[in-house]
Amino acid sequence: MIEAVAALDFRLAAGAFDYAERHADEIAAHWARRQAEQPSLFNGRVLMLGRHAVEDGVLRGAFVETDFAAFLAWREGGFPPASACNGFAMAALRGADGAFLLGEMGPHTASAGAVYFPAGTPDRQDVFGDIVDLEASARRELFEETGLTAAEAEIAPGWIIVRAPGRVACMKPMRLRVPAQEARAEIAARLAGEVRPEFCAIHVVRDEADFTPAMPAFVRDFMAWVWAGERGQARG
């Protein structure tokens, strides 16, 4: 399901991620295995989205805190039923020519090989008082993963919400002032100066012919939804 909303209203709530409590031994074993495969993985604290609903054009909800090991075991276990899901922001980046720009996650990351927009599971850096600010998260991830600042893009009002199994992806449309290929080269140059950038490559996506299996289905669905809307406007 994909829908546009005017705003987000998320709060940090008391409570726990029930999957972490019910599967502690499995989570520990999974983490030991994954860390042996990728020693750079860090078991920090992350936020997961509990109850949530759209009310009067605003997506409202409450986040709870857990650790990354529990989140990763749950995600890689196929999103089994739990009290919370993966709610996060993505910087839906486009060039001035309309082509989308996606990054390929590096081999040292937990999502190695996946191709998607700058994004990350929210954490305490995204909490201000009791507000979980996903726009701040999107801006931060944009900079951390591409070297671009939000000031280099035109940020659209509102959000596009994409629901998929275990996920609530909050897409924040951002359009750069240069064409996608020029932006791709600039991002690559900035990433070349980092020791271990999260993105190891940048992909330009102009239409469905550029889709690859490395792009999660919900990301492909989002882009197809945007193009369908734009094509409908052009015909109208």
ABEGO torsion letter per residue (X at the ends): XBBBBABBBBBBBBEBBAAAAAAAAAAAAAAAAAAAABAABBBBBBBBBBBBBBBGGBBBBBBBBBBAAAAAAAAAAGGBBBABBBBBBBBBBBBAAGBBBBBBBBAABAABGBBBBBBBBBBAAABBEABBBAAAAAAAAAAAAAGBBAAABBBBBEBBBBBBBGBBBBBBBBBBABBAAAAAAAAAAAAAABABBABABBBBBABAAABBAABBAAAAAAAAAAAAAAAAAAAX
